[in-house]
Amino acid sequence: MSDAKRLIELMGVPVVSAPSEGEAQCAALVKQGLAYATASEDMDSLTLGSTILLRDFNSKKTPPM
């Protein structure tokens, strides 16, 4: 996973490492106004306070919802 993280950093994209649950970290960033949305395959981030959920970010050829 560190190779992917390093590649993303080299592309200039900020990286955040969650201390525990990723959805909780993403929801907290959205609630603080530091992120626009949470990308996840499940609905946990909505119950944690994220207002916008982006789904279907995977290797399939279907567009995100």
CHARMM internal coordinates of N, CA and C (Angstrom, degrees):
IC EDIT
DIST 1 N 1 CA 1.4468
DIST 1 CA 1 C 1.5248
ANGL 1 N 1 CA 1 C 111.71
DIST 1 C 2 N 1.3070
ANGL 1 CA 1 C 2 N 119.02
DIHE 1 N 1 CA 1 C 2 N -27.68
DIST 2 N 2 CA 1.4569
ANGL 1 C 2 N 2 CA 120.37
DIHE 1 CA 1 C 2 N 2 CA -178.46
DIST 2 CA 2 C 1.5231
ANGL 2 N 2 CA 2 C 112.25
DIHE 1 C 2 N 2 CA 2 C -66.51
DIST 2 C 3 N 1.3524
ANGL 2 CA 2 C 3 N 118.74
DIHE 2 N 2 CA 2 C 3 N -28.58
DIST 3 N 3 CA 1.4569
ANGL 2 C 3 N 3 CA 121.03
DIHE 2 CA 2 C 3 N 3 CA 176.99
DIST 3 CA 3 C 1.5270
ANGL 3 N 3 CA 3 C 110.57
DIHE 2 C 3 N 3 CA 3 C -65.92
DIST 3 C 4 N 1.3082
ANGL 3 CA 3 C 4 N 116.50
DIHE 3 N 3 CA 3 C 4 N -42.94
DIST 4 N 4 CA 1.4638
ANGL 3 C 4 N 4 CA 120.42
DIHE 3 CA 3 C 4 N 4 CA 178.73
DIST 4 CA 4 C 1.5223
ANGL 4 N 4 CA 4 C 110.43
DIHE 3 C 4 N 4 CA 4 C -65.28
DIST 4 C 5 N 1.3049
ANGL 4 CA 4 C 5 N 116.54
DIHE 4 N 4 CA 4 C 5 N -41.68
DIST 5 N 5 CA 1.4635
ANGL 4 C 5 N 5 CA 121.45
DIHE 4 CA 4 C 5 N 5 CA 178.69
DIST 5 CA 5 C 1.5263
ANGL 5 N 5 CA 5 C 110.84
DIHE 4 C 5 N 5 CA 5 C -62.07
DIST 5 C 6 N 1.3107
ANGL 5 CA 5 C 6 N 116.47
DIHE 5 N 5 CA 5 C 6 N -43.03
DIST 6 N 6 CA 1.4690
ANGL 5 C 6 N 6 CA 121.44
DIHE 5 CA 5 C 6 N 6 CA 178.84
DIST 6 CA 6 C 1.5245
ANGL 6 N 6 CA 6 C 111.11
DIHE 5 C 6 N 6 CA 6 C -64.37
DIST 6 C 7 N 1.3271
ANGL 6 CA 6 C 7 N 117.68
DIHE 6 N 6 CA 6 C 7 N -42.20
DIST 7 N 7 CA 1.4556
ANGL 6 C 7 N 7 CA 121.72
DIHE 6 CA 6 C 7 N 7 CA 178.19
DIST 7 CA 7 C 1.5281
ANGL 7 N 7 CA 7 C 111.00
DIHE 6 C 7 N 7 CA 7 C -60.89
DIST 7 C 8 N 1.3112
ANGL 7 CA 7 C 8 N 116.13
DIHE 7 N 7 CA 7 C 8 N -44.84
DIST 8 N 8 CA 1.4655
ANGL 7 C 8 N 8 CA 120.19
DIHE 7 CA 7 C 8 N 8 CA 179.30
DIST 8 CA 8 C 1.5289
ANGL 8 N 8 CA 8 C 110.50
DIHE 7 C 8 N 8 CA 8 C -62.40
DIST 8 C 9 N 1.3252
ANGL 8 CA 8 C 9 N 117.08
DIHE 8 N 8 CA 8 C 9 N -42.12
DIST 9 N 9 CA 1.4635
ANGL 8 C 9 N 9 CA 120.76
DIHE 8 CA 8 C 9 N 9 CA 177.80
DIST 9 CA 9 C 1.5276
ANGL 9 N 9 CA 9 C 111.01
DIHE 8 C 9 N 9 CA 9 C -62.39
DIST 9 C 10 N 1.3325
ANGL 9 CA 9 C 10 N 117.86
DIHE 9 N 9 CA 9 C 10 N -41.11
DIST 10 N 10 CA 1.4638
ANGL 9 C 10 N 10 CA 121.75
DIHE 9 CA 9 C 10 N 10 CA 178.60
DIST 10 CA 10 C 1.5316
ANGL 10 N 10 CA 10 C 111.73
DIHE 9 C 10 N 10 CA 10 C -64.04
DIST 10 C 11 N 1.3178
ANGL 10 CA 10 C 11 N 116.47
DIHE 10 N 10 CA 10 C 11 N -26.99
DIST 11 N 11 CA 1.4580
ANGL 10 C 11 N 11 CA 121.05
DIHE 10 CA 10 C 11 N 11 CA 177.21
DIST 11 CA 11 C 1.5258
ANGL 11 N 11 CA 11 C 111.69
DIHE 10 C 11 N 11 CA 11 C -80.20
DIST 11 C 12 N 1.3298
ANGL 11 CA 11 C 12 N 117.47
DIHE 11 N 11 CA 11 C 12 N -3.76
DIST 12 N 12 CA 1.4556
ANGL 11 C 12 N 12 CA 121.76
DIHE 11 CA 11 C 12 N 12 CA 177.75
DIST 12 CA 12 C 1.5140
ANGL 12 N 12 CA 12 C 114.55
DIHE 11 C 12 N 12 CA 12 C 87.43
DIST 12 C 13 N 1.3119
ANGL 12 CA 12 C 13 N 116.70
DIHE 12 N 12 CA 12 C 13 N 12.99
DIST 13 N 13 CA 1.4658
ANGL 12 C 13 N 13 CA 120.72
DIHE 12 CA 12 C 13 N 13 CA 179.85
DIST 13 CA 13 C 1.5296
ANGL 13 N 13 CA 13 C 108.76
DIHE 12 C 13 N 13 CA 13 C -92.14
DIST 13 C 14 N 1.3420
ANGL 13 CA 13 C 14 N 117.87
DIHE 13 N 13 CA 13 C 14 N 128.45
DIST 14 N 14 CA 1.4643
ANGL 13 C 14 N 14 CA 119.40
DIHE 13 CA 13 C 14 N 14 CA 178.15
DIST 14 CA 14 C 1.5264
ANGL 14 N 14 CA 14 C 111.54
DIHE 13 C 14 N 14 CA 14 C -63.52
DIST 14 C 15 N 1.3210
ANGL 14 CA 14 C 15 N 117.18
DIHE 14 N 14 CA 14 C 15 N 143.12
DIST 15 N 15 CA 1.4580
ANGL 14 C 15 N 15 CA 123.15
DIHE 14 CA 14 C 15 N 15 CA -179.81
DIST 15 CA 15 C 1.5290
ANGL 15 N 15 CA 15 C 108.80
DIHE 14 C 15 N 15 CA 15 C -121.21
DIST 15 C 16 N 1.3264
ANGL 15 CA 15 C 16 N 115.77
DIHE 15 N 15 CA 15 C 16 N 132.87
DIST 16 N 16 CA 1.4617
ANGL 15 C 16 N 16 CA 121.72
DIHE 15 CA 15 C 16 N 16 CA 176.65
DIST 16 CA 16 C 1.5170
ANGL 16 N 16 CA 16 C 107.76
DIHE 15 C 16 N 16 CA 16 C -120.53
DIST 16 C 17 N 1.3143
ANGL 16 CA 16 C 17 N 117.09
DIHE 16 N 16 CA 16 C 17 N 130.16
DIST 17 N 17 CA 1.4631
ANGL 16 C 17 N 17 CA 121.54
DIHE 16 CA 16 C 17 N 17 CA 175.24
DIST 17 CA 17 C 1.5200
ANGL 17 N 17 CA 17 C 108.35
DIHE 16 C 17 N 17 CA 17 C -99.90
DIST 17 C 18 N 1.3072
ANGL 17 CA 17 C 18 N 115.99
DIHE 17 N 17 CA 17 C 18 N 119.85
DIST 18 N 18 CA 1.4615
ANGL 17 C 18 N 18 CA 120.71
DIHE 17 CA 17 C 18 N 18 CA -178.66
DIST 18 CA 18 C 1.5190
ANGL 18 N 18 CA 18 C 110.33
DIHE 17 C 18 N 18 CA 18 C -75.93
DIST 18 C 19 N 1.3469
ANGL 18 CA 18 C 19 N 118.10
DIHE 18 N 18 CA 18 C 19 N 136.25
DIST 19 N 19 CA 1.4609
ANGL 18 C 19 N 19 CA 120.59
DIHE 18 CA 18 C 19 N 19 CA 178.44
DIST 19 CA 19 C 1.5298
ANGL 19 N 19 CA 19 C 112.90
DIHE 18 C 19 N 19 CA 19 C -69.11
DIST 19 C 20 N 1.3406
ANGL 19 CA 19 C 20 N 116.46
DIHE 19 N 19 CA 19 C 20 N -22.84
DIST 20 N 20 CA 1.4770
ANGL 19 C 20 N 20 CA 119.61
DIHE 19 CA 19 C 20 N 20 CA 177.48
DIST 20 CA 20 C 1.5203
ANGL 20 N 20 CA 20 C 108.96
DIHE 19 C 20 N 20 CA 20 C -146.72
DIST 20 C 21 N 1.3067
ANGL 20 CA 20 C 21 N 118.35
DIHE 20 N 20 CA 20 C 21 N -109.82
DIST 21 N 21 CA 1.4655
ANGL 20 C 21 N 21 CA 123.08
DIHE 20 CA 20 C 21 N 21 CA -176.25
DIST 21 CA 21 C 1.5282
ANGL 21 N 21 CA 21 C 111.75
DIHE 20 C 21 N 21 CA 21 C -72.22
DIST 21 C 22 N 1.3271
ANGL 21 CA 21 C 22 N 117.22
DIHE 21 N 21 CA 21 C 22 N 126.96
DIST 22 N 22 CA 1.4620
ANGL 21 C 22 N 22 CA 121.91
DIHE 21 CA 21 C 22 N 22 CA -177.89
DIST 22 CA 22 C 1.5126
ANGL 22 N 22 CA 22 C 113.43
DIHE 21 C 22 N 22 CA 22 C -64.11
DIST 22 C 23 N 1.3418
ANGL 22 CA 22 C 23 N 117.50
DIHE 22 N 22 CA 22 C 23 N -41.12
DIST 23 N 23 CA 1.4634
ANGL 22 C 23 N 23 CA 120.38
DIHE 22 CA 22 C 23 N 23 CA 179.79
DIST 23 CA 23 C 1.5243
ANGL 23 N 23 CA 23 C 111.52
DIHE 22 C 23 N 23 CA 23 C -62.68
DIST 23 C 24 N 1.3188
ANGL 23 CA 23 C 24 N 116.93
DIHE 23 N 23 CA 23 C 24 N -37.63
DIST 24 N 24 CA 1.4659
ANGL 23 C 24 N 24 CA 120.74
DIHE 23 CA 23 C 24 N 24 CA 178.49
DIST 24 CA 24 C 1.5248
ANGL 24 N 24 CA 24 C 110.50
DIHE 23 C 24 N 24 CA 24 C -64.77
DIST 24 C 25 N 1.3256
ANGL 24 CA 24 C 25 N 116.95
DIHE 24 N 24 CA 24 C 25 N -41.51
DIST 25 N 25 CA 1.4629
ANGL 24 C 25 N 25 CA 120.95
DIHE 24 CA 24 C 25 N 25 CA 178.33
DIST 25 CA 25 C 1.5237
ANGL 25 N 25 CA 25 C 110.81
DIHE 24 C 25 N 25 CA 25 C -64.14
DIST 25 C 26 N 1.3248
ANGL 25 CA 25 C 26 N 116.99
DIHE 25 N 25 CA 25 C 26 N -44.46
DIST 26 N 26 CA 1.4672
ANGL 25 C 26 N 26 CA 121.03
DIHE 25 CA 25 C 26 N 26 CA 179.09
DIST 26 CA 26 C 1.5224
ANGL 26 N 26 CA 26 C 111.22
DIHE 25 C 26 N 26 CA 26 C -63.25
DIST 26 C 27 N 1.3095
ANGL 26 CA 26 C 27 N 117.50
DIHE 26 N 26 CA 26 C 27 N -43.78
DIST 27 N 27 CA 1.4643
ANGL 26 C 27 N 27 CA 121.13
DIHE 26 CA 26 C 27 N 27 CA 178.85
DIST 27 CA 27 C 1.5266
ANGL 27 N 27 CA 27 C 110.68
DIHE 26 C 27 N 27 CA 27 C -62.03
DIST 27 C 28 N 1.3123
ANGL 27 CA 27 C 28 N 117.38
DIHE 27 N 27 CA 27 C 28 N -39.62
DIST 28 N 28 CA 1.4710
ANGL 27 C 28 N 28 CA 120.80
DIHE 27 CA 27 C 28 N 28 CA 178.26
DIST 28 CA 28 C 1.5307
ANGL 28 N 28 CA 28 C 110.56
DIHE 27 C 28 N 28 CA 28 C -63.88
DIST 28 C 29 N 1.3238
ANGL 28 CA 28 C 29 N 117.65
DIHE 28 N 28 CA 28 C 29 N -40.81
DIST 29 N 29 CA 1.4713
ANGL 28 C 29 N 29 CA 120.92
DIHE 28 CA 28 C 29 N 29 CA 178.11
DIST 29 CA 29 C 1.5255
ANGL 29 N 29 CA 29 C 111.54
DIHE 28 C 29 N 29 CA 29 C -64.03
DIST 29 C 30 N 1.3366
ANGL 29 CA 29 C 30 N 116.84
DIHE 29 N 29 CA 29 C 30 N -39.38
DIST 30 N 30 CA 1.4640
ANGL 29 C 30 N 30 CA 120.65
DIHE 29 CA 29 C 30 N 30 CA 177.53
DIST 30 CA 30 C 1.5221
ANGL 30 N 30 CA 30 C 110.32
DIHE 29 C 30 N 30 CA 30 C -66.06
DIST 30 C 31 N 1.3343
ANGL 30 CA 30 C 31 N 117.25
DIHE 30 N 30 CA 30 C 31 N -45.61
DIST 31 N 31 CA 1.4644
ANGL 30 C 31 N 31 CA 121.25
DIHE 30 CA 30 C 31 N 31 CA -179.55
DIST 31 CA 31 C 1.5203
ANGL 31 N 31 CA 31 C 111.93
DIHE 30 C 31 N 31 CA 31 C -61.60
DIST 31 C 32 N 1.3335
ANGL 31 CA 31 C 32 N 117.66
DIHE 31 N 31 CA 31 C 32 N -32.07
DIST 32 N 32 CA 1.4672
ANGL 31 C 32 N 32 CA 122.21
DIHE 31 CA 31 C 32 N 32 CA 179.37
DIST 32 CA 32 C 1.5209
ANGL 32 N 32 CA 32 C 112.52
DIHE 31 C 32 N 32 CA 32 C -82.83
DIST 32 C 33 N 1.3318
ANGL 32 CA 32 C 33 N 116.86
DIHE 32 N 32 CA 32 C 33 N -5.04
DIST 33 N 33 CA 1.4603
ANGL 32 C 33 N 33 CA 120.26
DIHE 32 CA 32 C 33 N 33 CA -179.03
DIST 33 CA 33 C 1.5222
ANGL 33 N 33 CA 33 C 113.16
DIHE 32 C 33 N 33 CA 33 C 80.29
DIST 33 C 34 N 1.3318
ANGL 33 CA 33 C 34 N 117.98
DIHE 33 N 33 CA 33 C 34 N 13.43
DIST 34 N 34 CA 1.4607
ANGL 33 C 34 N 34 CA 122.01
DIHE 33 CA 33 C 34 N 34 CA -179.24
DIST 34 CA 34 C 1.5214
ANGL 34 N 34 CA 34 C 112.56
DIHE 33 C 34 N 34 CA 34 C -90.96
DIST 34 C 35 N 1.3281
ANGL 34 CA 34 C 35 N 116.90
DIHE 34 N 34 CA 34 C 35 N -12.04
DIST 35 N 35 CA 1.4620
ANGL 34 C 35 N 35 CA 122.56
DIHE 34 CA 34 C 35 N 35 CA 177.38
DIST 35 CA 35 C 1.5226
ANGL 35 N 35 CA 35 C 107.80
DIHE 34 C 35 N 35 CA 35 C -140.61
DIST 35 C 36 N 1.3270
ANGL 35 CA 35 C 36 N 115.75
DIHE 35 N 35 CA 35 C 36 N 154.19
DIST 36 N 36 CA 1.4625
ANGL 35 C 36 N 36 CA 120.91
DIHE 35 CA 35 C 36 N 36 CA -178.94
DIST 36 CA 36 C 1.5232
ANGL 36 N 36 CA 36 C 112.38
DIHE 35 C 36 N 36 CA 36 C -84.35
DIST 36 C 37 N 1.3379
ANGL 36 CA 36 C 37 N 116.14
DIHE 36 N 36 CA 36 C 37 N -38.81
DIST 37 N 37 CA 1.4605
ANGL 36 C 37 N 37 CA 120.40
DIHE 36 CA 36 C 37 N 37 CA -173.86
DIST 37 CA 37 C 1.5214
ANGL 37 N 37 CA 37 C 110.29
DIHE 36 C 37 N 37 CA 37 C -154.26
DIST 37 C 38 N 1.3276
ANGL 37 CA 37 C 38 N 115.08
DIHE 37 N 37 CA 37 C 38 N 170.74
DIST 38 N 38 CA 1.4534
ANGL 37 C 38 N 38 CA 122.54
DIHE 37 CA 37 C 38 N 38 CA 174.23
DIST 38 CA 38 C 1.5227
ANGL 38 N 38 CA 38 C 108.58
DIHE 37 C 38 N 38 CA 38 C -111.47
DIST 38 C 39 N 1.3211
ANGL 38 CA 38 C 39 N 117.49
DIHE 38 N 38 CA 38 C 39 N 133.06
DIST 39 N 39 CA 1.4630
ANGL 38 C 39 N 39 CA 122.07
DIHE 38 CA 38 C 39 N 39 CA 175.06
DIST 39 CA 39 C 1.5200
ANGL 39 N 39 CA 39 C 107.98
DIHE 38 C 39 N 39 CA 39 C -103.71
DIST 39 C 40 N 1.3320
ANGL 39 CA 39 C 40 N 116.54
DIHE 39 N 39 CA 39 C 40 N 119.49
DIST 40 N 40 CA 1.4589
ANGL 39 C 40 N 40 CA 121.51
DIHE 39 CA 39 C 40 N 40 CA -177.52
DIST 40 CA 40 C 1.5139
ANGL 40 N 40 CA 40 C 109.49
DIHE 39 C 40 N 40 CA 40 C -159.57
DIST 40 C 41 N 1.3159
ANGL 40 CA 40 C 41 N 116.41
DIHE 40 N 40 CA 40 C 41 N 158.89
DIST 41 N 41 CA 1.4602
ANGL 40 C 41 N 41 CA 121.24
DIHE 40 CA 40 C 41 N 41 CA 177.40
DIST 41 CA 41 C 1.5237
ANGL 41 N 41 CA 41 C 112.45
DIHE 40 C 41 N 41 CA 41 C -90.55
DIST 41 C 42 N 1.3281
ANGL 41 CA 41 C 42 N 118.30
DIHE 41 N 41 CA 41 C 42 N -12.38
DIST 42 N 42 CA 1.4582
ANGL 41 C 42 N 42 CA 119.81
DIHE 41 CA 41 C 42 N 42 CA 177.95
DIST 42 CA 42 C 1.5203
ANGL 42 N 42 CA 42 C 110.49
DIHE 41 C 42 N 42 CA 42 C -119.78
DIST 42 C 43 N 1.3095
ANGL 42 CA 42 C 43 N 116.44
DIHE 42 N 42 CA 42 C 43 N 176.95
DIST 43 N 43 CA 1.4653
ANGL 42 C 43 N 43 CA 121.87
DIHE 42 CA 42 C 43 N 43 CA -172.66
DIST 43 CA 43 C 1.5298
ANGL 43 N 43 CA 43 C 114.05
DIHE 42 C 43 N 43 CA 43 C -96.62
DIST 43 C 44 N 1.3189
ANGL 43 CA 43 C 44 N 118.40
DIHE 43 N 43 CA 43 C 44 N 6.80
DIST 44 N 44 CA 1.4685
ANGL 43 C 44 N 44 CA 121.18
DIHE 43 CA 43 C 44 N 44 CA -176.35
DIST 44 CA 44 C 1.5216
ANGL 44 N 44 CA 44 C 112.93
DIHE 43 C 44 N 44 CA 44 C -55.49
DIST 44 C 45 N 1.3179
ANGL 44 CA 44 C 45 N 117.50
DIHE 44 N 44 CA 44 C 45 N -39.78
DIST 45 N 45 CA 1.4631
ANGL 44 C 45 N 45 CA 120.11
DIHE 44 CA 44 C 45 N 45 CA -175.76
DIST 45 CA 45 C 1.5280
ANGL 45 N 45 CA 45 C 111.93
DIHE 44 C 45 N 45 CA 45 C -63.75
DIST 45 C 46 N 1.3214
ANGL 45 CA 45 C 46 N 117.92
DIHE 45 N 45 CA 45 C 46 N -28.84
DIST 46 N 46 CA 1.4670
ANGL 45 C 46 N 46 CA 120.30
DIHE 45 CA 45 C 46 N 46 CA 177.34
DIST 46 CA 46 C 1.5211
ANGL 46 N 46 CA 46 C 111.09
DIHE 45 C 46 N 46 CA 46 C -67.14
DIST 46 C 47 N 1.3283
ANGL 46 CA 46 C 47 N 117.06
DIHE 46 N 46 CA 46 C 47 N -41.75
DIST 47 N 47 CA 1.4666
ANGL 46 C 47 N 47 CA 119.41
DIHE 46 CA 46 C 47 N 47 CA 178.68
DIST 47 CA 47 C 1.5273
ANGL 47 N 47 CA 47 C 111.47
DIHE 46 C 47 N 47 CA 47 C -70.82
DIST 47 C 48 N 1.3182
ANGL 47 CA 47 C 48 N 117.16
DIHE 47 N 47 CA 47 C 48 N -20.61
DIST 48 N 48 CA 1.4565
ANGL 47 C 48 N 48 CA 121.46
DIHE 47 CA 47 C 48 N 48 CA 178.87
DIST 48 CA 48 C 1.5245
ANGL 48 N 48 CA 48 C 112.79
DIHE 47 C 48 N 48 CA 48 C -88.99
DIST 48 C 49 N 1.3408
ANGL 48 CA 48 C 49 N 117.28
DIHE 48 N 48 CA 48 C 49 N -3.00
DIST 49 N 49 CA 1.4573
ANGL 48 C 49 N 49 CA 120.04
DIHE 48 CA 48 C 49 N 49 CA 173.19
DIST 49 CA 49 C 1.5153
ANGL 49 N 49 CA 49 C 116.52
DIHE 48 C 49 N 49 CA 49 C 115.82
DIST 49 C 50 N 1.3116
ANGL 49 CA 49 C 50 N 119.06
DIHE 49 N 49 CA 49 C 50 N -1.44
DIST 50 N 50 CA 1.4605
ANGL 49 C 50 N 50 CA 120.29
DIHE 49 CA 49 C 50 N 50 CA 175.76
DIST 50 CA 50 C 1.5238
ANGL 50 N 50 CA 50 C 108.33
DIHE 49 C 50 N 50 CA 50 C -71.01
DIST 50 C 51 N 1.3160
ANGL 50 CA 50 C 51 N 117.29
DIHE 50 N 50 CA 50 C 51 N 136.94
DIST 51 N 51 CA 1.4604
ANGL 50 C 51 N 51 CA 120.53
DIHE 50 CA 50 C 51 N 51 CA -176.41
DIST 51 CA 51 C 1.5206
ANGL 51 N 51 CA 51 C 112.97
DIHE 50 C 51 N 51 CA 51 C -93.65
DIST 51 C 52 N 1.3272
ANGL 51 CA 51 C 52 N 118.05
DIHE 51 N 51 CA 51 C 52 N -22.00
DIST 52 N 52 CA 1.4651
ANGL 51 C 52 N 52 CA 122.39
DIHE 51 CA 51 C 52 N 52 CA -179.98
DIST 52 CA 52 C 1.5201
ANGL 52 N 52 CA 52 C 108.42
DIHE 51 C 52 N 52 CA 52 C -128.37
DIST 52 C 53 N 1.3384
ANGL 52 CA 52 C 53 N 116.14
DIHE 52 N 52 CA 52 C 53 N 130.53
DIST 53 N 53 CA 1.4576
ANGL 52 C 53 N 53 CA 122.09
DIHE 52 CA 52 C 53 N 53 CA 180.00
DIST 53 CA 53 C 1.5215
ANGL 53 N 53 CA 53 C 109.52
DIHE 52 C 53 N 53 CA 53 C -119.74
DIST 53 C 54 N 1.3201
ANGL 53 CA 53 C 54 N 117.40
DIHE 53 N 53 CA 53 C 54 N 124.70
DIST 54 N 54 CA 1.4628
ANGL 53 C 54 N 54 CA 122.96
DIHE 53 CA 53 C 54 N 54 CA 175.44
DIST 54 CA 54 C 1.5142
ANGL 54 N 54 CA 54 C 107.68
DIHE 53 C 54 N 54 CA 54 C -103.10
DIST 54 C 55 N 1.3354
ANGL 54 CA 54 C 55 N 117.01
DIHE 54 N 54 CA 54 C 55 N 126.98
DIST 55 N 55 CA 1.4644
ANGL 54 C 55 N 55 CA 121.12
DIHE 54 CA 54 C 55 N 55 CA -176.65
DIST 55 CA 55 C 1.5167
ANGL 55 N 55 CA 55 C 110.91
DIHE 54 C 55 N 55 CA 55 C -119.99
DIST 55 C 56 N 1.3201
ANGL 55 CA 55 C 56 N 115.48
DIHE 55 N 55 CA 55 C 56 N 168.32
DIST 56 N 56 CA 1.4689
ANGL 55 C 56 N 56 CA 123.83
DIHE 55 CA 55 C 56 N 56 CA 176.04
DIST 56 CA 56 C 1.5288
ANGL 56 N 56 CA 56 C 113.93
DIHE 55 C 56 N 56 CA 56 C 68.88
DIST 56 C 57 N 1.3195
ANGL 56 CA 56 C 57 N 117.96
DIHE 56 N 56 CA 56 C 57 N 33.59
DIST 57 N 57 CA 1.4603
ANGL 56 C 57 N 57 CA 121.12
DIHE 56 CA 56 C 57 N 57 CA 171.21
DIST 57 CA 57 C 1.5196
ANGL 57 N 57 CA 57 C 107.05
DIHE 56 C 57 N 57 CA 57 C -87.68
DIST 57 C 58 N 1.3216
ANGL 57 CA 57 C 58 N 115.74
DIHE 57 N 57 CA 57 C 58 N 91.97
DIST 58 N 58 CA 1.4533
ANGL 57 C 58 N 58 CA 121.09
DIHE 57 CA 57 C 58 N 58 CA -177.77
DIST 58 CA 58 C 1.5259
ANGL 58 N 58 CA 58 C 108.90
DIHE 57 C 58 N 58 CA 58 C -149.96
DIST 58 C 59 N 1.3022
ANGL 58 CA 58 C 59 N 117.29
DIHE 58 N 58 CA 58 C 59 N -170.50
DIST 59 N 59 CA 1.4563
ANGL 58 C 59 N 59 CA 120.79
DIHE 58 CA 58 C 59 N 59 CA -176.31
DIST 59 CA 59 C 1.5322
ANGL 59 N 59 CA 59 C 113.25
DIHE 58 C 59 N 59 CA 59 C -85.60
DIST 59 C 60 N 1.3134
ANGL 59 CA 59 C 60 N 117.79
DIHE 59 N 59 CA 59 C 60 N -0.72
DIST 60 N 60 CA 1.4655
ANGL 59 C 60 N 60 CA 120.23
DIHE 59 CA 59 C 60 N 60 CA 176.98
DIST 60 CA 60 C 1.5246
ANGL 60 N 60 CA 60 C 109.51
DIHE 59 C 60 N 60 CA 60 C -70.96
DIST 60 C 61 N 1.3023
ANGL 60 CA 60 C 61 N 117.21
DIHE 60 N 60 CA 60 C 61 N 163.04
DIST 61 N 61 CA 1.4577
ANGL 60 C 61 N 61 CA 120.97
DIHE 60 CA 60 C 61 N 61 CA -178.09
DIST 61 CA 61 C 1.5291
ANGL 61 N 61 CA 61 C 113.21
DIHE 60 C 61 N 61 CA 61 C -93.51
DIST 61 C 62 N 1.3241
ANGL 61 CA 61 C 62 N 116.75
DIHE 61 N 61 CA 61 C 62 N 20.53
DIST 62 N 62 CA 1.4615
ANGL 61 C 62 N 62 CA 119.66
DIHE 61 CA 61 C 62 N 62 CA 177.46
DIST 62 CA 62 C 1.5207
ANGL 62 N 62 CA 62 C 108.42
DIHE 61 C 62 N 62 CA 62 C -91.60
DIST 62 C 63 N 1.3338
ANGL 62 CA 62 C 63 N 118.16
DIHE 62 N 62 CA 62 C 63 N 142.39
DIST 63 N 63 CA 1.4612
ANGL 62 C 63 N 63 CA 120.42
DIHE 62 CA 62 C 63 N 63 CA -179.87
DIST 63 CA 63 C 1.5337
ANGL 63 N 63 CA 63 C 111.35
DIHE 62 C 63 N 63 CA 63 C -70.63
DIST 63 C 64 N 1.3504
ANGL 63 CA 63 C 64 N 117.97
DIHE 63 N 63 CA 63 C 64 N 151.06
DIST 64 N 64 CA 1.4761
ANGL 63 C 64 N 64 CA 120.76
DIHE 63 CA 63 C 64 N 64 CA 177.94
DIST 64 CA 64 C 1.5189
ANGL 64 N 64 CA 64 C 110.88
DIHE 63 C 64 N 64 CA 64 C -62.73
DIST 64 C 65 N 1.3300
ANGL 64 CA 64 C 65 N 114.76
DIHE 64 N 64 CA 64 C 65 N 150.24
DIST 65 N 65 CA 1.4725
ANGL 64 C 65 N 65 CA 120.80
DIHE 64 CA 64 C 65 N 65 CA 178.30
DIST 65 CA 65 C 1.5147
ANGL 65 N 65 CA 65 C 109.41
DIHE 64 C 65 N 65 CA 65 C -93.14
END
COOR INIT
IC SEED 1 N 1 CA 1 C
IC BUILD
